[in-house]
């Protein structure tokens, strides 16, 4: 105990006064609003600003617009609103089932066949795949698909009803567009088929 | 049951002490707690002379070692201590208490699975019956964390398989669990009773099948909001054919079809079953059959609550009303996963008994909910979709006077739509449900007035989470920021510990939170604030803050640095898409070596090395984890790596928990602890560095520890950053080396 007292008087306690504060700050009572830069350790604030704003585009341009008060673009933001995906998708699924022409399961009818089938368009990635599947399903030949001429080489013509209610020949539009607009498929046969130029 | 053996003081019968000493020998730490397996309610350690000591010959009399006696007494007392906080405090008193507390703890709670290693946990606590582990941070639920980040259950289950063969309960939240993990669990713990998996993933029905078949004592199998893959195994069929101990079977999140007949037979042979929550593959017809078999249920999840598609409606519809009426103990109802509202009247008979009702998957209107809710006078917990509109909420407010918890989820989780609930619903609830403690409310528009009203009408609020789905959306009537509303919440709700903010918010809102939110523990911030000041207000003002999650807000390095004094007191800090730079985060890592600072890259952000997409940092005794995926980099303190924290004894675990109660008054310099070993005199280290810190520990004071004052002259590197834990470790070294000086009596503060 005495030792410490004596020691205290020897020490220049003021010089070694300990204070709580941010690294590098001299006024520890309040942490400074901008930390003093130890130049060799940290990039200057300007460069870090710049590089930050470059990356913000991946989210949306929200943050850049903030300051001038313009309402931010309502781009889809990841994870917002904060609902678990299970719940978010729960009602989305229902919606999709109800909306017509959104793709996925469509009815397929074949002229002359007594009942219809259903296929999931999402399973296929291209026309040749789809046509092959139809051929296998109904045991018929639709012929070869070529981009230029559409279906060729048989008495069957695959057609589909699109969102507008029109009957179209399968193969005319790009696959992605087809997927989005196809409501049902009908494989025509015979004379009607010929009208499609097959 | 309270023991009838009172703990005895040291001046009683020497025989008693002698026998107890053999029980309490140092080597005996790992004996299986056979007394507590057989007498759950009487956990005392054989106070009577001669009982349970196992030795028949009476050894020569030896004077009892005083500490030993204290430990005997202590152990008997500490068995009754159940609160985690109390136990942590008790373990700090002295080494003896630390040891005994570790022996008597049976429930292990680990809020961050990376804060401590399985090895450390199992070494310290040898008699654990129940383990709770939490893994990923909450924002991972919203796809803000790339997959395979971590939080693997595997290392834990392997360590526990060896250390705790008598483990009974495992409760996991946001952990990655594999089928192999489940298999190991099922094999390793013969008395296993409870498995609860909340928001977990990585396993499938095959893992469940193993648990079902091998855990013969299983009472609880609860799968809540977890992702379970369909391995095409009907796990329900794997329960043993005999009568089961099942009390709770919750699988409403498991989207795989199950064999209904197997389920029906299972329910029939589970007489203790009280909680049953079915998945959506169960039709209302099937529900009927189950309810008839299990009228003793207290908690029921109804499955789809619609007829199966296959049923040709040839048979007469069963009498659903009477099935519900027969369930006289039913207090908690959920499910309604594909509800056909025509069937809702079936639940009328039990509405008046319900304390908890979950309609959060039921797309029903105000008109459909009113007849139900108007009978739910005892309702305390209500989860619902916003499809019921403000009108539905008004009906809730009119009847549910006992409501404690309300959650209103959106059917359409989008920003730019009209929205069926608003400030009107919130206002109504605040006026009708005065006992409200917890609210989660999603809406498209809100006003400060309604939020202020709630702050005044519901003084018991503990949890206030308001999500205005339109980002930066102001008060719908005044056009002002939502600062005043949230300000009123923190000001008026004196019990508030959890807060989630949204809408247009300036730094002012955060100033309010910092000023009034003195007991706030969890804060969620998104798209809010103007500048660094916002975050600073919170970090400086909220001493109880433990979990802080921030996204898309303009807080940068300066703000981050303002929390240095507090980060060791927190479980974690999450900041994504803010204004942080790698340098700023590096400074934190440098200053706080016991913090793990993870920088997580977003998938699409290829080059930006300097910009930090996501910062996730947490205190840990273990340093950087080894299972780091490639999109995570852990920033480490370059200086402190060699030798700085060389004492990895469990003293550091004590220091760890000491931090909350110790105040470091003045710290400017940090020493490199490596040199502490070369102390010549009382205060110097190799003549180079001396440490001066004034430490106050209220607990220590009570048992007579000493106050220390050690002058610091200079740091090895000439730098002046703070490392509180290193200091404390030094202090413990000095205590060990008996360099204790009692000086002064400055008060300790938090």
Interface residues (C-beta under 8 A of the other chain):
Chain A: X1 X3 X4 X5 X7 X8 X11 X13 X16 X17 X18 X19 X20 X21 X22 X23 X24 X28 X31 X33 X34 X35 X41 X42 X43 X47 X48 X49 X51 X52 X54 X55 X56 X58 X59 X62 X63 X66 X71 X72 X74 X77 X78 X79 X80 X81 X82 X83 X84 X85 X86 X87 X88 X90 X91 X94
Chain B: X139 X141 X142 X143 X144 X199 X225 X227 X253 X360 X361 X363 X409 X410 X411 X412 X413 X414 X415 X416 X442 X467 X469 X471 X472 X524 X526 X527 X532 X533 X536 X540 X551 X552 X554 X556 X557 X558 X561 X562 X564 X565 X577 X579 X581 X583 X584 X587 X591 X602 X604 X605 X608 X610 X611 X613 X664 X665 X666 X667 X668 X669 X682 X683 X692 X693 X694 X709 X711 X712 X713 X719 X720 X721 X722 X741 X742 X743
